[in-house]
Amino acid sequence: MSGTDRAAVVAGLGVWVPPGVVTNDALAQQLDTSDEWIRSRTGIGRRHIIAPGESSGDLAVEAGRRALKSAGTDHADVVVVATSTPDRPCPATAPEVASRLGLTGVGAFDVGAVCTGFVYALGVSAGLIESGFASTALVIGADTFSTILNPSDRATRAVFGDGAGAVVLRGGAPSEHGALKGLHLGSDGTRSRLIEVAAGGSRQRSTGLPPDEADTYFTMEGRAVFAEAVRHMTASVQETADRLGWATADIDKVVLHQANARILAAIAERIGVGSERFPSNIDRVGNTVAASIPLVLADANSSGELQAGQKVVLGGFGGGLSWGSVGLVWPDISTC
Ligand code: ACO
C-alpha cells in the first residue's frame, strides 16, 4: 500500500460465532422493544452471544485456527487482535491467543479502534509485511460486546452481537488478487464521547473513587453516530477508490462494517452504487464490532455473492471516532 513492490495478500479467511442465539422476540421478553422495531430500525433479526465464562480470546482462537486452515498453514510471524473487549484490561489478548494457536514466540499485540479495528489491524499488518518484518500475519477481529452492555439499555442490546473473524496475510506482489491497496485511515478525537465506556480506565481510576455503575457500561449516542458513520464511511470508500484509480461504479462489492442496514442503504445512495453491491449479514449476527467485516466477507464468499476477480472495498467506522477503508481484487479462497 506504500507503493513498494511487495504487498500483503489475503491468503485465508476463518470465522466463528458462539452457538448461543438471542432473537428479537427473546429480547422483547426482557425489555420494552419488539421484533418489528428492531428489524425496521436496524435490519437485525438475531445475534450470537457467548456463554458465561467465555471471552473474546476464545472466539479469536477459533477464528484464527480456521483462517490458518483456510490458508493451508499452521504458522504466522505476527498475530494482531483487533478488540475493544479484551479478556482483561492488561495484558493484551493477542499473546495468549497466539500461544493457544501454537505460536508462542511470535510478535503479538492488540489494536483498539472499536468497529474500525479490523481495518486498522489490516493496515498495520500489511505495513509489517511490506517492510519485510513479517512474511505472514494472522489478523483477527474479535469482540464480545454482550459483556459491556447495560442490561437495561434497549438501544444497544438490540444492536450488538458477539463474534470473531480472521484473515491470513502473506507477502506477495501488488498485482496479485488479494493484495491490499489504497488504505485510508481517519479519526476525530473531538467526538470521542459519542461512543464510550467511561469508567475502568486511568482517568476514572485515578480519582480513587468507585465508578458510577452506569459508567461501567458501553454507551452510544445513536443518532449522532448514525450521521457520522454515513458521512465518514462514504468519504473513506470514495478516498480508497480514488487512490486506486477506480470509479465508484467500477467497485463490484462494498463490504462495510455492519452497524445498521439503514446506514448501508444511505451510503449506497450517496456513493451511487446499488444496494445489491453491499453484502450484508446484519440480520443474522447484528453489529459484531471488530469481527463484523470478516464475518460478512465469509458469508459473501461462501454464498458466491463475492467472486474471485471482483473489485472490493472494505470499510469501517466506529468509536474514537475512527474510520478507514482498503481495497483489493478478491482472491480465490475458501472460508473455514
Ligand atoms: N426498541 C424500541 N424502542 C427503542 C429501541 C428499541 N430497541 N432503541 C431505542 N428506542 C427508542 C428510543 O428510546 C427513542 O425513544 P424516545 O423517542 O421515546 O426517546 C426512540 O426509539 C428513537 O431513538 P433513537 O436512538 O433516535 O433511535 P434510532 O432510530 O436512531 O435507532 C440505533 C437507534 C439503532 C442505535 C441507531 O441510532 C444506530 O444504528 N446508530 C448507529 C450505530 C452505529 O453506527 N454504530 C457503529 C459504531 S459502534 C462502535 O464503534 C462500537
Boltz pocket constraint, residues with backbone or C-beta under 6 A from the ligand:
constraints:
  - pocket:
      binder: B
      contacts: [[A, 32], [A, 33], [A, 34], [A, 37], [A, 38], [A, 41], [A, 42], [A, 113], [A, 114], [A, 115], [A, 116], [A, 154], [A, 155], [A, 156], [A, 158], [A, 159], [A, 195], [A, 220], [A, 221], [A, 222], [A, 223], [A, 225], [A, 226], [A, 229], [A, 259], [A, 260], [A, 263], [A, 289], [A, 317], [A, 318], [A, 319]]
      max_distance: 6.0
